[in-house]
Amino acid sequence: MRSFPADKIAPSPNRWRRMKSHLYNIVFCSDLLAIRFTLALGALFIGLGMAWPAAIFPTVAQIEAGEGRNTYALMAQIAPEWLWSLCFTVQGSVMALSLITDYRSKWLLWVDAAFGVIIWTVSVSACYLAYWRGFDRIMEYRPPAIMGGEVAAALASWWVFVRYHFGSQAEQNRCGKCRRFTDRMP
């Protein structure tokens, strides 16, 4: 078996500096158009899915009996299905329209990002917490495995929100660190 010297495996200080610079560019300087479009489509599809005539959320009787779709039990207790549908559809529509029309009002983008963070974070957290039974039974916890895309959407919503909150400051103080700002705050 061939062994590699440690200096070949560990990145050099220059490489670390480059990696740090690339990470900074990805987080603070890359455009947000693709991620915002993906979030808009995701919110629209979830909103339309919840507006479907068949009930997705369990009823109060099903929740008390421990039946129905357990994943949505906590969401059903927070708000009715039509309200979740309306929230996701409005958020997705506003984001999609602001992208399509290239409308970049600082206020609208910030409110849309904040609303997206709230609905994505609350809905994903509610789906995961619906299965939570406490720390003493942590090994019995079986989270909904198919929710990876929704977790990514919640994290992406946070990313957009943070970028719109700190993006203009990063642009003003960029000192040549950012190569491009194609989706800047006005």
C-alpha positions in Angstrom: 0.0 0.0 0.0 1.3 3.4 -1.0 1.4 6.1 1.7 1.2 9.8 1.0 3.2 12.4 2.8 1.3 14.7 5.0 2.3 17.8 2.9 0.6 16.2 -0.2 -2.7 15.7 1.6 -3.1 18.9 3.6 -3.8 22.0 1.6 -1.1 24.7 1.5 -1.7 28.0 3.2 -2.2 29.6 -0.2 -4.8 27.0 -1.1 -6.6 27.7 2.2 -6.7 31.4 1.3 -8.1 30.6 -2.1 -10.7 28.3 -0.7 -11.7 31.0 1.8 -12.0 33.5 -1.0 -14.1 31.2 -3.1 -16.4 30.4 -0.2 -16.8 34.2 0.5 -17.6 34.7 -3.2 -20.2 31.9 -3.2 -21.9 33.1 0.0 -21.8 36.9 -0.4 -21.1 37.6 -4.1 -22.8 35.1 -6.3 -26.2 36.0 -7.8 -29.4 34.8 -6.2 -31.5 34.5 -9.3 -31.3 30.7 -9.6 -31.9 30.0 -5.9 -34.8 32.5 -5.8 -36.4 31.0 -8.9 -36.1 27.5 -7.4 -37.6 28.7 -4.1 -40.4 30.4 -6.0 -41.2 27.2 -7.9 -41.0 25.1 -4.7 -43.4 27.4 -2.8 -45.8 27.5 -5.7 -45.8 23.7 -6.0 -46.3 23.2 -2.3 -49.1 25.8 -2.2 -50.9 24.2 -5.2 -50.4 20.8 -3.7 -52.0 21.9 -0.4 -54.9 23.5 -2.4 -55.6 20.1 -4.0 -59.2 18.9 -3.3 -58.0 15.9 -1.3 -57.1 16.6 2.3 -53.4 16.3 3.2 -53.6 17.4 6.8 -55.1 15.0 9.4 -58.3 16.0 11.1 -58.5 16.7 14.8 -60.1 13.3 15.4 -57.3 11.6 13.4 -54.6 13.5 15.4 -56.2 12.5 18.7 -56.4 8.9 17.6 -52.8 8.9 16.3 -53.9 8.2 12.7 -53.6 10.1 9.4 -50.5 11.7 8.1 -48.4 12.3 11.2 -45.9 14.5 9.3 -48.5 17.2 8.9 -50.1 16.9 12.4 -48.3 19.8 13.9 -48.8 22.0 10.8 -52.6 21.2 11.1 -52.6 22.4 14.7 -50.8 25.6 13.8 -53.1 26.7 10.9 -55.6 25.2 8.5 -54.5 23.7 5.2 -56.0 26.5 3.1 -53.9 29.1 5.0 -50.7 27.2 4.5 -51.6 26.9 0.8 -52.3 30.6 0.6 -49.0 31.5 2.4 -46.9 29.3 0.1 -48.7 30.4 -3.1 -48.4 34.1 -2.2 -44.8 33.9 -1.3 -43.9 31.9 -4.4 -45.9 34.2 -6.7 -44.4 37.4 -5.3 -40.9 35.9 -5.6 -41.6 34.7 -9.2 -43.1 38.0 -10.3 -40.3 40.0 -8.8 -37.8 37.8 -10.8 -39.8 37.8 -14.0 -40.4 41.6 -14.0 -36.9 42.3 -12.5 -38.6 44.4 -9.8 -36.0 45.0 -7.1 -37.6 47.2 -4.5 -35.4 46.7 -1.4 -38.5 46.7 0.8 -40.3 44.0 -1.3 -37.3 41.8 -1.5 -36.6 41.9 2.2 -40.3 41.3 3.1 -40.5 38.4 0.7 -37.3 36.9 2.0 -38.5 37.3 5.6 -41.9 35.7 4.8 -40.1 32.9 3.0 -37.9 32.2 6.0 -40.9 32.1 8.3 -43.0 29.8 6.3 -40.2 27.4 5.2 -38.7 27.2 8.7 -42.0 26.8 10.5 -43.3 24.2 8.1 -40.1 22.1 8.0 -39.7 22.4 11.8 -43.3 21.3 12.3 -42.9 18.3 10.1 -39.8 17.2 12.0 -41.2 18.0 15.4 -44.3 16.0 14.7 -42.2 12.8 15.2 -40.2 14.1 18.2 -40.9 12.2 21.5 -38.2 13.8 23.7 -34.5 13.5 24.4 -35.1 10.4 26.6 -36.4 8.6 23.5 -33.9 10.0 21.0 -33.0 6.6 19.6 -36.6 6.0 18.7 -36.8 9.2 16.7 -37.7 8.5 13.1 -37.7 11.8 11.2 -39.4 12.0 7.8 -36.5 11.1 5.5 -38.0 12.5 2.3 -37.9 16.0 3.7 -34.3 16.7 2.6 -35.5 19.0 -0.2 -37.6 21.1 2.2 -34.7 21.4 4.6 -32.5 22.6 1.7 -35.3 25.1 0.8 -35.5 26.4 4.4 -31.7 26.8 4.5 -31.8 28.5 1.1 -34.5 30.9 2.4 -32.2 31.8 5.2 -29.4 32.4 2.8 -31.4 34.7 0.7 -32.7 36.5 3.8 -29.2 37.0 5.2 -27.8 38.1 1.8 -30.6 40.7 1.5 -30.0 41.9 5.0 -26.2 42.0 4.8 -25.7 42.1 1.0 -25.7 45.9 0.6 -23.2 46.2 3.4 -20.9 43.5 1.9 -21.1 45.3 -1.4 -20.1 48.7 0.2 -17.2 47.1 2.1 -16.2 44.6 -0.5 -12.6 45.9 -1.0 -12.2 43.9 -4.2 -13.2 40.6 -2.6 -16.3 40.2 -4.7 -15.8 39.7 -8.4 -19.4 40.4 -9.4 -22.8 41.4 -8.0 -25.4 40.5 -10.5 -28.3 40.4 -8.1 -27.6 43.4 -6.0 -29.9 45.3 -3.7 -31.0 48.5 -5.3 
